[in-house]
Amino acid sequence: MSVSPSPSPSRGSEPTVQEAPGRPRFSIRLAVAIILGNLLWLAPFVAGIAVLLPARLEMVAPDQKVQAIATLAMAGSVVALIANIVFGALSDRTRSRFGKRTPWMVLGSVATAASLYALSVVTSVTGLVVVWCVFQFFLNAIVAPLIAIIPDRVPEQLRGTFSAVYGIGSTLGAGAAGILASRFVTDPSTGLMVFGTAILFAGPVVALIAPDRSTADEPRAPLDRETLLRNFSFPRRGARDFYLALVGKLLFVLAMYSITGYQLYILTDHFGLAPAAAGVMIATIATIQTVGSLVAGTAAGPLSDRLGRRKAPVVGAALLLAVALMVPFLWQDSAAMIVFAVLGLGLAFGVFNSVDQALNYKVLPDPTTAAKDLGILNMANTGGQILGPVVMSVAVISLGGYRAGFIISAGIAVLSAITISLVRSTR
């Protein structure tokens, strides 16, 4: 019985997941591979954008650091958008004895590692922007295929649980980024090389632990005009809920990363901590995020499977994030960031991360373009992480400071909850 998202009759798509009668089995090997693969790409990305690049800019161009972070964000978001579609579509069409996803994840691992090594030695703002864009491009050669493994190989009844598994990898990656990157605040070049080595293993680890089946003998649709449009463009039919999920995710991640993307400057420039004390605080926040997200996420995913609900937990997480973002707005003390970490980065982020992926699988318009469409949805995740600092940059430069950024971000989180509540294809 097929448990893949059902295509419309006109598409004639073949299902990608088959299950035997009875209760589907949980694959420990696949779960471990997804956790490690996600951790190994996300930690270097978050460490780079949240800590290491801001610290590098502090050394290279301290007078331009706020504007430079915004430039990195905008340029990277455009590159990531293109790369998500390209690598997702190429992955969907790839036929090899290593499967559809593995070749691209390995390529992305090598190229992103080289990019982080290059960032450790570049000494100009322009050079940092260009190399960061190269990193962002090839990062999506890992991300788009990796996220498509779940609809490829996991039955519907376990997708909430595997969404939680994916969320565990994200949580560990984000937590590791904060804890480890904080040690390199005064030596970001070394930090970039360390994380460059980590990301080199992302794709190969997935391939070795849970190798995909060969697709060398599978037929492939001819590359005509209709196929090009279906495989290399945004969905055009039956995609209302797809776009609501996309916008809702973008708003949630944007609201959260408008704070975390500037946490070093918030702690030093807004709350007045010394750099060393800020490094300790960042590590503390990262630890809270890791533990809180693991607890909340591990519980929320399987509970979502049991109740058959995807939308309600995601909406609740967005509203809780809005509450968390108001704490540092109302309380003028660095301890407010600890409360924000517990409520927002721990509970809200943990629930969102564990259930949102399962919601995304429900809104896919066509299973034959799963990696491309999930790549587009993941662009909301990547784009929110990149564009979040732009929101804070505007607040700091044009609206009077970081307090304005807190309240704007809370409003964005509320908009995320409203948008996701409009999805009809799942409860």
N, C-alpha and C positions, 0 to 999 in steps of 0.2 A: 504493500500500500504506500502510495506516495505521500510524504509529509512535507514536501517542498511547497513554497508559496505557489498557488495555482495560477498559471498563465491564462490569459483569455483564450477562448477556443480558436480565434483567428491566428494565434501565434504558433500553435502546434508544437509547443516546447516539450521536451522530454524531462521528466522529473530527475533531480540530481541526488535525492536521498531515498533509499529503500530501507524498510524495516521489516523484521519478521513479526508474525503475530505475537501478541502478548506485550509485556512490559519491556520497553527499550533498555538496552544496557548502557551504562555510563562508562566511557573509555577514559581510564586513568592516564594512559600515555598521551592521548590527544589533549586532555586537560593540562597536563604538565607542559606539553609543548606550547600550548597557547599562552599559558602564564609566563613562561620564560621568554618566548618570542616577544610578547607585548612589553614585558619589563625591559628587555634589552634595547628596544627602539625608543620607548617612551622616556626612560630615565635620561639618556643623552639629550633628547629634545628639550625636556623641561629644564634640565640643568643648564642647557645653553641659553634658552630664552629668558629664564627667570633669574639666573645668578651669574653664570660665567660670562655671557656677552655684556650685561650691564657692568660687571667688574672690569672686563677688558676695555670697555669704552671709558670707564673712569680713569684708566691709565692712558689710553690713546688720545681721547678728546674730551676731557672733563667738562668743558664749556658747552659741548654739543650733545651731551649724553641723553637728555630727555628727548630732543628732536630725533636723534639718531636711532633710539629704540623704536620710535614711531615709524621711521623710514624702513627699518628692518622688518617691522610687522607688516606694513602695507605691501612692500615688495615681495616678501615671503608668501603672503596670502594669495597673491595673483599666481605665483609660480606653483604653489601647492594645489590650487584649483585646477590648473591645467594638468599637472602631473597625476592627480587622483583619477581623472577621467582617462588619461592616456594609459597608465599602467593597469588600471582596472579593466579597461577594454582589451588590452593586449593579453592580460592574464586570462580573461574569459575565453579568448580565441586560441590560446596556446595549446599545442598538442606535442607531448614529449613523453619519454619513458619515465621521467621524474614527476609527471603530473602537470597541472596547469599553473599552480601557484609557486612551486619551489624555485624554478629558474629565476624568476623576477625578484624573489625575496633575497636570494644569494647575491644577485647583481646589486641590489639596493644596499645590502650590508657592506659590501666592499667599497662602493662609491661614497656612502655617507661617512664611513670611517676615514677615508682619504680627505673628505671635506673638513671634518673636525680637526684632523692633524693640520690642515692648511690654516684653519682659523686660529690655531695656537701661535702662528708666526706672522700673520698679517698685521701690519702696523698703521693702516689708514682706515678711516671710516668707509670710504668707497670700497676698499678691498674686503672689509668685513661684510658689507651688504651683499656684494657679488658672491662671495664664497658661501654665505648663509643661504642665498637663493639656490645655489647648486646643491647644498645639503638638503634643502626643503624639497627640491625636485626629486632627488633619488630616495629620500625618506619614504616617499609615497610608493616606491617600488616594493617596499617592505609592507607598508600599512594596508594598501588596497587588497593585495592577495591574502594577507594574513586574516583580515576580518571576514573574508569570504569563505574561509575554511569551515565556519560554523554552519551556514546554510548548505554548504556542499556535503557535510559529513555528519551532521547532528539532526536527529528527528525532532519534529515540532514539540513533542512532549517534554523534551529536555533542553529546549533552547533558552528558557529562563535561567536554568541552572548553569548552562554554559555561558550565558551572558554574564552571570555572576563570576564565573571562572575568568572570563575576559576582564571583568572589572577588578578581580584580584590582581591580575597582572598589571593593570593600569595603576592600581593603588600602590602596589609594591614599587612600580617604576617611579611614580611621582614622589613617594616617600624616600626612596633611595636617592633620587635626584636632589631633594632638599638636604638630606642628611650628609651625603657625600660632597655635594657641590659647595656646601657651606664651609667645608675645610679648605676650599681653594679660592675663597674670596680675595685673598691677597696674592694668589698665584694662579690666575685663571688659565694661563697657557698650559700648565701641567694638568689642570683639571680637564681641559678640552682633549688632551692626549689620552688621559685615563678613560674618559667616556667614549672617545673614538675607538679605543680597543674593545670596549664592551659591545658597541653596536656592530662591530665586525662579526660577532657570533650570532646575531639575531636570527637571520635566515637559516644558516647552517644548523643551528640547534633544533629548530622546528623540523627541518628535513630529516635529521638523524633520529630524533625521538619518535616522531609520528610520520613516517614517510607516506606520501600520497601514492595512489595507484597510478599506473601508466595511463596516459590518454593518447598514446601514439596512434592507436587504431581507431579513435573516435572520429566520426565525420565532422566536418566543419562547414558552416554555411558559406556559400560563395560571397565574395567581397563585392556585392553590388551596392547600388545607391541606398536601398532600404536597409541592408545590413550595416552599412557605414553609419547611417542615422541612428539605428538602434544601438549599436555598440560604442559609438564615439560621441554621443550627444546626451543632453539631459532628457529624462523621460518625458514623453509628450502625451501619452494616453493613460487614463485610469490612475493618475498620479497625484490626486488632490491630497490624500493623507501623507503621501511621500513628502510633499513639499511642506506640509504643516509640521511633520516630524523634523525635517531639515531646519526650518526656521526656529522651531522650539529648542532644538539642540544647540544651534548657533547662539541663541540668546542666553541660554543657561551657561554655556562654557565661557562666553564673552563676559558675562557678569562676574564669574568666579575669577577668571584670569586677568581682569582689569585690576584686581588686587594682588594676586600672586605674581603677576608679571612685573610689578613694581614694589614687591615686598621689601627689597633691600633699601630702596629710597624712602619708602613709607616709614620704615623703622628708624632710619638715620635722619632724613630731612624733616619728616613730619613729627615723629615722636622724640627725636633728639638723642637716640642711642648712638654710642660710639660704634665704629665698624666691627670691632671684636665682639661687642655685646650683641650687635645685630646678627652676627654669624651664629652665636649661641641661640638666639631667639628663632632664627630660621630653622635650625636643627630641631628645636623643640616643637615648632609648628609642624614640621615634616613628620616627626614621630607621632604627634597627635593625629595628623591626617592619616597616616598609615594604619595605626591601630583602630581608630574610629571607623575608617572606611572598610577595613577588613571585617570588622564585626557587623556593621550595618549591611554591607554588601553581601556577605556570606549568608545572612539570614534572608535578605530581601529577594534574591533570585529564586531559590527553591520555593519560597512562600508565594511568589508570583506564579510559578508553575502550578502549585497546589490550588490556588484560588482562580487561576485562569485570567488574571488581571495584569495588564501591562501599563495602561495609561494612568490609572489612579496613583500608583506609587511614584511615577515620574513627575506628575503634577504636584504632589505633596513635597517632593524633594526640592522643586523649584521655589515653592512658597517658603520652605524652611531656609533656603539660601538667602532669600530676600530679608528674612528676619535677622539672619546672621550678619548680613552686610550693614544693617542699621546699628549694630553694636559699636563698631569703631567710629561711626558718625556721632553717636550720642555720648560715648564715653571717651574722654580725651586722655587716655593713658595707654601705654604700650601693652598692658595686660588685656586690653580689649581684643587684641589680635589672637590671644589664646582662646577667648570665648568664640571668636569668629572661626578659629580652627576647629573647635569641638563641634559647633553646630553646622557650619558650612562645609569645611574641608573634610570633616569626619563623617557626620551623619548624612547630610544632604548629598554630598558627592558620592558617598558609598552606595546609597540607595539608587541614585540616578545612574551611576556607572553599571550597577548590576542588573538593572531592569531595562534601561534605555535601548540596549542592543537588541533585546528580545522584541521590543516594540518596533524597532527598525526592520527586523526580519518580517514582521507582519505587514508592513506597508510597501514592500518591494513590488514594483509593477510587473516584473518579468524575471523568472529564475534563470533564464539563459544569459542575462546581463547582470548577475548578482554582484560580482566584484566591482564592475563599473559603477553601479548604483550605490552600493555600500561605500565605495570610494567617494562618491559625491556626498553622501551623508556624513562620512568621516571628515570631509572637508569642513563641515560645520564644527567638528571637534578641533581640528587643526586650526581652522580659520579663527575660531573663538579664542584660542590660546594666543594667536598672533595679534588679532585685532583688539583684544582686551586692553593691552597697554596703550593703544591709540586712544581709547576712551579716557583713560587716566591721564594721558598726555594732554588732551584737550582740556580736561578739568584743571590740571595744574597750571597750564600756561594761560588759559583764557577765562576760567571760571573761579579763580581765587585759591585753588589748592586741593589737597587730597580729600578734605571733607566733602567737597562737591562730588568728587569721584565716588565716594561711598554711597551717597544717596542716589546718584544716577545709576549705579550698578544694581542697587536694590530694585529700582523701577524696572530695569531690564529683566531681572529675574522674575518679577511679577508678570511681565509680558510673555516670558517663556511659558509660565504655567497656563496662561490664558490660551496661547497658541496650541499647546499640546492637548488641552482639554477639548479642542475642536475636532481631533482625530476621531473618525467614525468606525474604522475597521477593527478596533479592539477596545475592550473595556478598560 
